[in-house]
Amino acid sequence: MYTLHIANKNYSSWSLRPWVLLKTLQIPFKESQHFLSGDTTYRNFKTFSPSGRVPVLYDNDTIIWDSLAIVEYLFEKHDSVWPMDRRARAWARSAAAEMHSSFEALRTQCQMNCSVEVKLNEIPENLKKDIDRIDELFESGLDQFGGPYLSGHEFTAVDAFFCPVAFRVRAYNLPLNTRSRNYLDKLLQLPAMEEWFDSAIKEPRYDVYEQATKQFGSIIKDMRI
């Protein structure tokens, strides 16, 4: 059985991606959670992660780190990870890779914090550009492949890569169009996403991550209270 090493469910968007993929596709795995807590994190995580980061997947004596590498490794054994259709698979891989490497303003100004709602001080141009691009990506996938997921009728890795965006959009009330919001609402209603959220709101808080949330806005609702 696989072992997936993850960090805080409340804060770790990278951990969510392979976790929600494995859960939703019903691929058995053991969860091993390690809390991000400050300056010692990298040193502590090096005990099980070559990069000192999460997520990390263990398959017996094979170690795979980085969320994109994990997804590609899983696809070698589970063909439901990516769409079966070649054109849809190419689009899905491209969209997931873009999410993996881009959207810096979204990551910086809307850091994942599942358990709060935040009123942003402003939506600067670089964040608006990221929001517009997300709308464009979602429209492209839903139009080409018919929905309700980005690459067709089934949940695949590309949807898993945008699951953290669903939590961010809800937390920061980001102004995506109605079609995009409906798609993200569908992700939020997945049993795996509800399970992740239920665990996230029970976790301890860490000031360094709470302050990052408050840097660009004000917390107006805290579901942990």
N, C-alpha and C positions, 0 to 999 in steps of 0.2 A: 504493500500500500504506500502511496505517496505520503510524504510529510511536507506541509507548507508552513514555512516560518513567516509570520506576519508581525506587525507592530500594532499600536493603538488603533482600535476600530474608529474611534472618534476623529482621529486626525490623519491617518495614513491612507491617502488616496491610492498610492502605489500598491499597498497590500490588498486593497479591495478588488482590484482587477482580476487576478487569478483566482481569488477566493470565491467571488460571485460566479465566475465562469464554472469552476469545479462544482459548486453547489447546484447551480441551475441545470447543468448538464448531467447531474447525478453521477459524477465520477468520484468514487470513494477516496477520501484522504484524511489524514490526521492533521489537526491544527496545532501549531506550536506558537504561542503568542509571547512577544517580548516587548516591554514598554519603552518607548522613546521618552527619556526623562532628563536629558541635558548633556553636559560635556562628555560624559563617560560612554555615551551610546555607541559611538564608533568602535571603541576598544572592546566593549562587551559584545557587540554584534559580530566582531571578527572571530569569535569563538565558533560560529557556525556559518558565517557568510564570508566568502572570499573578498567581497567588496566592502564589507562592513555595513551593508545596507539590506533592506528588505524590499520585496519578497524574495525568498529563496525556496526552491523546490528540491527535495531529496527523493530520488527514486532508487532505493537501496544505496549502492555506492556511487551513484551518479548525482552530481550537484549542479543545479541550473539556477543562475541568478539573473535578475532583471526581468521585469514583467513581460516584455516582448519575447525574450528568449524562452521563458517558461511556456508561453502560449504556443510558440512554434514547436517546442519539444512535445507538448501534449498532443498537438495535431498529428505527430508521427504515430501515435497510438490510438487516437480518438478522432475519427474523421468528421465528427459533428462540431469540432472546435471552430472551423471556418466553413463558409457556405460550400455546398457541393458544386454549384455552377461556377465555372472558371472565371467568367467575367465578374460575377458578384464577389468571388473570392479576391480577385485582383483589386476591386474597388474597396472591399472591406479591409484588406491589408494596408492599402494606401491611407485610408482614413484613420486606422488605428495607429499607424506609424506617425501620421501628422499629430495626433493627440499626444503621442509619446514624446515628441520632440519640440512641439510648438506651444502656443497659447501661454506665453510667459506672463503676460499681464493678468490673465485669469488666475494662474497659479499663485502669483505674488499678492494680488489685491483681494482675492477671494479664497484664502486657504481653507481647506476642508475642515469643518467643525460641525459634525452632524447634528449636534444637540442644541444649537442656537439659531435664532433668526437675527439678522443684522441689517441695519439701515446704513447703506454706504454714504459717505460724505459727498461723493460725486461719482460720476461714471466718466473718467477721462477718455481721451480719444483712443489710447492704446487698448483699453479694456473694451470700448465700444467696437473696435475693429475685431477683437476676438469673439465678441458676442455675435456680430454680424457673420463672421466666418462659420460659427457653429450653426446658425440658422441655414446658411448656404449648404453646408455639408449635409445636414439632416434632410433638407429639401431634396438634394441630389439623390441620396440613398433611397428615401421613401418613394420618390417619383420613379426611379429606374427599376426598383425591385419589388414595389407593390406593398411594402410594409407587412405587418405592423412594426417589424424591427428594421434596422437600417439596411440589411442586405437580404430581406425577404421575410418569409413566414416564421422562421425559427430564430431564436436567440443564439448569437454566436459571439466570437471574441471581440468583434468590433463594438457590439453593444456593451460588453463588459468594460471596454476601455472608456466608455462614456458614462458608466455608472457613477463615478465620482463627480462628474459634471451635474448629474441629477441632484445629488446632495448639495452641491454648491449653488445651483440655480434656486433651489428651495430656500436655502439658508439666507442668501443675499437678495432674493427676489429679483433676479436679473431679467431684463426686459427682452426675452426671446419672443418670437411670434407664437401664435396659438398652436400651430401644428407641432412646433418643436416642444412646447410645454406639454402637449398631450403625449408625445412620445416619451418624454422624460417622466411624466406621471406614470406611464405604463411600467417603466423601469423601477420606479419607487414602490410600485405595488407587487413586484416580484416577491415571493416568499423569502428568497435569500436576502433581498435588500431589507425587508422588514426584520429579519433575524439579525442582520448586521446592525441595524439602527437600534434595536432593543438592547443589544450588548453595548453599543457605543454610549448610550445615555447613562449607563451604570458604571462606566469607567472613571477612575480618578482624573482630576484636572491637572494640567501642568502649565505653570505660569508662562513659560516661554511661548507656548502655542496659543494660549489665551490672549496674550499681548499681541501676537501676530494677527489674530482675528480682529482685535480692536484698533489696529493701526490705521485702517482705512474706513472705519465706520463705528457705529455704536450698537451694542447688543440690546435688542428690544424685547427678546423673549429667550429664556433659558429653560429648556425642557428637563434639565437636571434638578431644578428647584421644586 
